[in-house]
Amino acid sequence: MALIVQKYGGTSVGDIKRIENVAEMVQAAHDAGNQIVVVVSAMSGETNRLIDLAKQISEQPEPREYDVLVSTGEQVTIALLSMALNRRGCPARSYTGSQVHILTDSAHTKARILDIDESRIREDLKKGRVVVVAGFQGRDEHGNITTLGRGGSDTTAVALAAALKADECQIYTDVDGVYTTDPRVVSNARRLDRITFEEMLEMASLGSKVLQIRSVEFAGKYNVPLRVLSSFEPGGGTLITYEDENMEQPVISGIAFNRDEAKLTILGVPDQPGVAFNILGPIGQANIEVDMIIQNVAQDATTDFTFTVHRNDYEKARTVLEKTAKELGAREVKGDKSIVKISVVGVGMRSHAGVASTMFEALARENINIQMISTSEIKISVVVDEKYLELGVRTLHDAFKLEQASAA
């Protein structure tokens, strides 16, 4: 008998017909002799509807009351799914995050899970029930309802799987697994049978939207085997797990990209100790995250300093940088919002040389100019003009032969 935590996202429970479909899938897994805990999101579009209601009252709703409101979406889904299961003769019981004692900190709208008391769930499982839990929510030490931020249902599912020491955490979504890259960009992108936590973390942080980053971090920390599956078509999905030393890893597992990049450059800054802090300190104080950084020192004892930020933060960051430029006596500030980041990811890079040269040669053949480069042990990222995004991704996908199952 396996203990399995299943999570179904908003599109999977988007209407009554889809909830009935989920009930059939859950019942089949339960009838096969497994203990099943189900975590569900709000029905597709419901959270946005609730947020819109709040915004009609106040542009800046009080965070505590905002969490009380938006947490109700999942409460509807757990009740409906439990009704559908019970009607089929599959005993089920629904719980909100508070009812199963998912304890979080008090950071409303973006709370973090601190502890879970799984005893109530275990009692129901022993009685043969399916336990249906509302994702995305918990309660703090004062009894206040809290929410975990967008995509928080993934984190709820992984946290429950860790607390219950589940055999597997299955994330059902509208895609049938993790692909070598976005199939909408590369038609022959291949679904991966497995990928490591490290690679999935990099893919998620670099633009892949399949899983929420926090859920992957949680799964890796507590060694919870994660599987991404489709709610709409059968298949084995993609298993996310630790690197298997006995299995030869492909050099590159996938290509991620991010359209939400913008670049800022401060030119002619006096080259002296502390220049990086003087530039990035005010950016950090403005709560703006910086991604890639390049510093070039000129012969006239000045430096040019370039960094990237999220495109939504561009105007705010430029305003801060203009002020810094005046204070430091810099020559000028330049910016570019028409850039993208393309990254190749693979744990196989650790033991294979030549990945960077293959990448750069492939892009050069297509006359794609690289503006910035960033590397880690298992990834290489480049910034290019956004008009080359799809060409760049397709070129690299071909260069590393990722359409082949034995890419190595």
C-alpha positions as CSV (number, residue, x, y, z in Angstrom):
1,M,0.0,0.0,0.0
2,A,1.4,3.4,-1.1
3,L,0.7,6.7,0.5
4,I,0.3,9.2,-2.3
5,V,-0.4,13.0,-2.2
6,Q,-2.1,14.3,-5.3
7,K,-2.4,18.0,-6.2
8,Y,-4.9,19.3,-8.8
9,G,-4.6,22.9,-10.1
10,G,-7.2,25.4,-11.0
11,T,-7.6,24.2,-14.6
12,S,-8.0,20.6,-13.4
13,V,-11.0,21.6,-11.2
14,G,-12.2,24.4,-13.4
15,D,-15.9,23.3,-13.6
16,I,-18.2,20.6,-12.3
17,K,-17.4,18.3,-15.2
18,R,-13.6,18.5,-14.5
19,I,-14.2,18.0,-10.8
20,E,-16.1,14.8,-11.6
21,N,-13.1,13.8,-13.8
22,V,-10.7,14.4,-10.9
23,A,-13.0,12.3,-8.6
24,E,-12.8,9.4,-11.0
25,M,-9.0,9.6,-11.1
26,V,-8.8,9.8,-7.3
27,Q,-11.2,6.9,-6.8
28,A,-9.2,4.8,-9.2
29,A,-6.0,5.4,-7.2
30,H,-7.9,4.7,-4.0
31,D,-9.5,1.5,-5.3
32,A,-6.0,0.3,-6.3
33,G,-5.2,0.0,-2.6
34,N,-3.4,3.3,-2.1
35,Q,-3.9,5.8,0.8
36,I,-4.7,9.1,-1.0
37,V,-4.5,12.7,0.2
38,V,-5.7,15.3,-2.3
39,V,-4.7,19.0,-2.4
40,V,-6.7,21.3,-4.6
41,S,-6.6,24.8,-5.8
42,A,-9.5,27.1,-6.3
43,M,-11.5,26.6,-9.5
44,S,-9.9,28.3,-12.5
45,G,-10.5,32.1,-12.4
46,E,-12.0,32.1,-8.9
47,T,-9.0,33.6,-7.1
48,N,-8.8,36.4,-9.7
49,R,-12.6,37.0,-9.2
50,L,-12.1,37.3,-5.4
51,I,-9.1,39.6,-5.8
52,D,-11.1,41.8,-8.1
53,L,-13.9,42.1,-5.5
54,A,-11.3,43.1,-2.9
55,K,-9.9,45.8,-5.3
56,Q,-13.4,47.2,-5.8
57,I,-13.5,47.9,-2.1
58,S,-9.8,49.1,-1.7
59,E,-6.8,49.3,-3.9
60,Q,-4.7,48.2,-1.0
61,P,-6.8,45.7,1.0
62,E,-5.8,45.0,4.6
63,P,-3.7,41.9,4.3
64,R,-5.4,39.9,7.0
65,E,-8.9,40.4,5.5
66,Y,-7.5,39.8,2.0
67,D,-6.3,36.3,3.1
68,V,-9.7,35.6,4.7
69,L,-11.3,36.4,1.3
70,V,-9.0,34.6,-1.2
71,S,-8.7,31.5,0.9
72,T,-12.4,30.7,0.3
73,G,-11.8,29.7,-3.3
74,E,-10.2,26.4,-2.2
75,Q,-12.9,25.8,0.4
76,V,-15.5,25.6,-2.4
77,T,-13.3,23.0,-4.3
78,I,-12.6,20.7,-1.4
79,A,-16.3,20.5,-0.6
80,L,-17.4,19.8,-4.2
81,L,-14.7,17.2,-4.7
82,S,-15.5,15.4,-1.5
83,M,-19.2,15.4,-2.5
84,A,-18.3,13.9,-5.8
85,L,-16.2,11.2,-4.2
86,N,-18.8,10.3,-1.5
87,R,-21.5,10.0,-4.2
88,R,-19.3,7.4,-5.9
89,G,-19.1,5.4,-2.7
90,C,-15.5,6.5,-2.2
91,P,-15.4,7.8,1.4
92,A,-13.9,11.3,1.6
93,R,-13.5,14.1,4.0
94,S,-12.5,17.7,3.3
95,Y,-10.4,20.1,5.4
96,T,-9.2,23.6,5.2
97,G,-5.6,24.4,5.9
98,S,-6.5,25.6,9.4
99,Q,-8.4,22.4,10.2
100,V,-5.4,20.2,9.5
101,H,-3.2,22.6,11.5
102,I,-0.9,23.8,8.7
103,L,1.0,26.3,10.8
104,T,2.6,29.3,9.0
105,D,4.3,32.5,9.9
106,S,2.3,35.7,10.0
107,A,3.4,37.1,6.6
108,H,-0.1,37.5,5.1
109,T,-0.4,36.9,1.3
110,K,3.1,35.2,1.3
111,A,3.2,33.1,4.4
112,R,5.7,30.2,4.8
113,I,4.8,26.9,6.3
114,L,6.5,26.2,9.7
115,D,4.8,23.0,10.9
116,I,2.1,20.5,10.1
117,D,0.2,18.3,12.6
118,E,-0.7,15.3,10.4
119,S,-2.4,13.3,13.1
120,R,-6.0,14.1,11.9
121,I,-5.1,13.1,8.3
122,R,-3.6,9.8,9.5
123,E,-6.7,8.9,11.5
124,D,-8.9,9.4,8.3
125,L,-6.4,7.4,6.2
126,K,-6.5,4.5,8.7
127,K,-10.3,4.5,8.3
128,G,-10.0,4.2,4.5
129,R,-11.0,7.7,3.7
130,V,-9.6,10.0,1.0
131,V,-8.5,13.2,2.7
132,V,-9.1,16.4,0.6
133,V,-7.2,19.4,1.8
134,A,-7.4,23.1,0.7
135,G,-4.1,24.2,-0.9
136,F,-2.6,27.7,-0.7
137,Q,-3.5,28.3,3.0
138,G,-2.8,27.8,6.6
139,R,-3.0,29.6,9.9
140,D,-0.6,31.5,12.1
141,E,0.1,31.1,15.8
142,H,-2.7,33.6,16.6
143,G,-5.3,31.6,14.6
144,N,-5.4,34.0,11.7
145,I,-6.0,32.6,8.2
146,T,-2.9,33.0,6.0
147,T,-2.2,32.3,2.3
148,L,1.1,31.2,0.8
149,G,1.2,33.3,-2.4
150,R,0.5,32.4,-6.0
151,G,1.1,28.7,-6.7
152,G,1.0,28.0,-3.0
153,S,-1.1,24.8,-3.5
154,D,2.0,23.1,-4.9
155,T,3.9,23.9,-1.7
156,T,1.0,22.7,0.4
157,A,1.0,19.3,-1.4
158,V,4.8,18.9,-1.0
159,A,4.7,19.9,2.7
160,L,2.0,17.4,3.4
161,A,3.9,14.7,1.5
162,A,7.0,15.5,3.6
163,A,5.0,15.5,6.9
164,L,3.3,12.2,6.0
165,K,6.5,10.7,4.5
166,A,4.5,9.9,1.4
167,D,5.8,7.6,-1.3
168,E,5.2,10.2,-4.0
169,C,3.7,13.6,-4.5
170,Q,1.9,13.9,-7.8
171,I,1.3,17.3,-9.2
172,Y,-1.5,17.2,-11.8
173,T,-1.7,20.1,-14.1
174,D,-2.6,21.0,-17.7
175,V,0.7,19.7,-19.1
176,D,1.8,16.1,-19.1
177,G,5.3,16.7,-17.7
178,V,8.5,18.7,-17.9
179,Y,9.8,19.2,-21.4
180,T,13.2,20.0,-22.8
181,T,11.8,23.4,-23.6
182,D,8.4,25.0,-24.2
183,P,6.7,22.9,-27.0
184,R,5.0,26.1,-28.2
185,V,8.4,27.4,-29.2
186,V,10.1,24.1,-30.3
187,S,7.6,21.7,-31.8
188,N,9.8,18.6,-31.3
189,A,10.5,19.4,-27.6
190,R,10.6,16.1,-25.7
191,R,9.0,15.2,-22.4
192,L,11.6,14.2,-19.9
193,D,11.0,10.9,-18.0
194,R,13.0,12.3,-15.0
195,I,14.9,15.4,-14.0
196,T,16.9,16.2,-10.8
197,F,15.7,18.7,-8.1
198,E,18.7,20.9,-9.0
199,E,17.8,21.0,-12.7
200,M,14.1,21.7,-11.9
201,L,15.0,24.5,-9.5
202,E,17.2,26.1,-12.2
203,M,14.5,25.6,-14.9
204,A,11.8,27.1,-12.6
205,S,13.9,30.1,-11.6
206,L,14.9,30.7,-15.2
207,G,11.4,30.9,-16.6
208,S,9.9,27.4,-16.7
209,K,6.3,27.8,-15.3
210,V,5.5,24.1,-14.7
211,L,6.1,24.2,-10.9
212,Q,6.4,26.8,-8.2
213,I,10.0,27.3,-7.1
214,R,9.2,27.0,-3.4
215,S,7.6,23.6,-3.9
216,V,10.7,22.3,-5.6
217,E,12.9,23.6,-2.9
218,F,10.7,22.0,-0.3
219,A,10.7,18.7,-2.1
220,G,14.5,18.7,-2.5
221,K,15.0,19.6,1.2
222,Y,12.8,16.8,2.5
223,N,13.6,14.3,-0.4
224,V,10.0,14.1,-1.5
225,P,9.7,12.3,-5.0
226,L,7.7,14.7,-7.2
227,R,5.9,13.7,-10.3
228,V,4.3,16.1,-12.8
229,L,1.3,14.6,-14.7
230,S,-1.6,15.7,-16.8
231,S,-5.2,15.8,-15.5
232,F,-6.4,15.4,-19.1
233,E,-4.4,12.6,-20.7
234,P,-2.9,9.4,-19.3
235,G,0.9,9.0,-19.1
236,G,3.8,8.6,-16.7
237,G,4.7,12.3,-16.5
238,T,8.1,13.5,-15.3
239,L,9.7,12.3,-12.0
240,I,11.7,14.9,-10.2
241,T,14.2,13.3,-7.8
242,Y,17.8,13.2,-6.6
243,E,20.6,12.5,-9.1
244,D,21.1,8.8,-9.6
245,E,24.8,8.1,-9.6
246,N,24.2,4.8,-11.4
247,M,22.5,6.5,-14.3
248,E,24.4,8.5,-16.9
249,Q,22.9,12.0,-17.1
250,P,22.5,13.9,-20.3
251,V,24.9,16.8,-20.6
252,I,21.9,19.2,-21.1
253,S,18.4,18.4,-19.8
254,G,16.6,21.5,-21.0
255,I,16.5,25.0,-22.2
256,A,14.6,27.7,-20.2
257,F,13.9,31.3,-21.2
258,N,12.6,34.4,-19.6
259,R,10.9,37.2,-21.5
260,D,10.6,39.5,-18.4
261,E,14.1,40.9,-18.5
262,A,15.4,44.5,-18.7
263,K,19.0,45.8,-18.7
264,L,20.4,48.9,-17.1
265,T,24.0,50.3,-17.5
266,I,25.6,53.1,-15.6
267,L,28.6,54.5,-17.7
268,G,31.8,56.2,-16.5
269,V,31.6,55.6,-12.8
270,P,34.9,56.3,-11.0
271,D,36.7,53.0,-10.5
272,Q,37.3,52.7,-6.8
273,P,36.5,50.2,-3.9
274,G,32.9,49.9,-3.0
275,V,31.5,51.0,-6.5
276,A,29.4,47.9,-6.8
277,F,27.8,48.5,-3.4
278,N,27.3,52.2,-4.1
279,I,25.3,51.2,-7.3
280,L,23.4,48.1,-6.1
281,G,22.8,49.2,-2.5
282,P,20.1,51.7,-3.4
283,I,18.6,49.2,-5.8
284,G,18.3,46.6,-3.0
285,Q,16.9,49.2,-0.6
286,A,14.2,49.8,-3.2
287,N,13.3,46.1,-3.0
288,I,14.4,45.4,-6.6
289,E,16.0,42.1,-7.3
290,V,19.0,42.1,-9.5
291,D,19.9,39.1,-11.7
292,M,22.9,39.2,-14.0
293,I,25.8,41.7,-13.4
294,I,28.8,42.7,-15.6
295,Q,31.5,45.3,-14.7
296,N,34.0,46.6,-17.3
297,V,36.9,48.7,-16.3
298,A,38.1,51.3,-18.8
299,Q,41.6,52.7,-19.3
300,D,40.6,56.1,-17.9
301,A,40.1,54.8,-14.4
302,T,36.3,54.6,-14.8
303,T,34.0,51.6,-15.0
304,D,30.8,50.7,-16.8
305,F,28.4,48.6,-14.7
306,T,25.5,46.7,-16.2
307,F,22.8,44.6,-14.5
308,T,19.4,43.1,-15.3
309,V,16.1,43.4,-13.4
310,H,12.6,42.2,-13.9
311,R,10.9,44.2,-16.7
312,N,8.2,45.3,-14.2
313,D,10.9,46.9,-12.1
314,Y,12.7,48.7,-14.9
315,E,11.3,52.2,-14.5
316,K,11.7,52.2,-10.7
317,A,15.2,50.9,-11.0
318,R,16.1,53.5,-13.7
319,T,14.9,56.3,-11.5
320,V,17.0,55.0,-8.6
321,L,20.0,54.6,-10.9
322,E,19.7,58.1,-12.3
323,K,20.0,59.5,-8.8
324,T,23.0,57.3,-8.0
325,A,24.7,58.4,-11.2
326,K,24.5,62.1,-10.2
327,E,25.8,61.3,-6.7
328,L,28.8,59.3,-8.1
329,G,29.6,61.7,-11.0
330,A,28.9,59.0,-13.6
331,R,28.7,59.9,-17.3
332,E,25.2,58.6,-18.1
333,V,22.6,55.8,-17.6
334,K,21.4,53.6,-20.5
335,G,18.6,51.1,-20.4
336,D,17.1,48.4,-22.7
337,K,13.7,46.6,-22.1
338,S,13.9,44.6,-25.3
339,I,16.1,41.7,-24.1
340,V,15.5,38.1,-23.0
341,K,17.5,35.5,-21.1
342,I,18.1,32.0,-22.6
343,S,19.6,29.3,-20.4
344,V,20.8,25.7,-20.9
345,V,20.5,23.5,-17.8
346,G,22.0,20.1,-17.0
347,V,23.8,18.3,-14.1
348,G,25.9,16.6,-16.8
349,M,27.8,19.9,-17.2
350,R,29.8,18.9,-14.1
351,S,31.5,16.1,-16.0
352,H,31.5,17.3,-19.6
353,A,33.5,20.1,-21.1
354,G,32.6,22.2,-24.1
355,V,29.0,23.1,-23.3
356,A,29.8,26.8,-23.4
357,S,31.7,26.6,-26.7
358,T,28.8,24.6,-28.3
359,M,26.3,27.1,-27.1
360,F,28.2,30.2,-28.2
361,E,29.1,28.6,-31.6
362,A,25.5,27.7,-32.3
363,L,24.3,31.3,-31.5
364,A,27.1,32.8,-33.6
365,R,26.1,30.8,-36.7
366,E,22.7,32.5,-36.5
367,N,24.3,35.9,-36.0
368,I,22.8,36.2,-32.5
369,N,24.9,38.6,-30.4
370,I,25.4,37.7,-26.8
371,Q,25.1,40.8,-24.5
372,M,25.7,39.2,-21.1
373,I,26.8,35.7,-19.8
374,S,26.2,34.1,-16.4
375,T,27.2,30.6,-15.3
376,S,26.7,28.2,-12.4
377,E,27.8,24.6,-12.0
378,I,24.8,23.3,-13.9
379,K,23.6,26.2,-16.1
380,I,24.8,28.8,-18.6
381,S,22.6,31.9,-19.2
382,V,22.9,34.5,-22.0
383,V,21.1,37.8,-22.6
384,V,20.2,38.5,-26.2
385,D,17.9,40.8,-28.1
386,E,14.3,39.7,-27.6
387,K,13.7,39.4,-31.4
388,Y,16.1,36.4,-31.3
389,L,14.3,34.5,-28.5
390,E,12.6,31.8,-30.5
391,L,15.4,31.4,-33.0
392,G,17.9,31.1,-30.2
393,V,15.9,28.5,-28.3
394,R,15.4,26.4,-31.4
395,T,19.0,26.7,-32.4
396,L,20.3,25.5,-29.0
397,H,17.7,22.7,-28.8
398,D,19.0,21.4,-32.1
399,A,22.7,22.0,-31.2
400,F,22.4,19.8,-28.1
401,K,20.1,17.3,-29.9
402,L,17.5,17.5,-27.1
403,E,14.8,15.9,-29.3
404,Q,16.7,12.6,-28.9
405,A,15.9,10.6,-25.8
406,S,19.5,9.5,-25.4
407,A,20.9,13.1,-25.5
408,A,24.3,12.8,-23.9
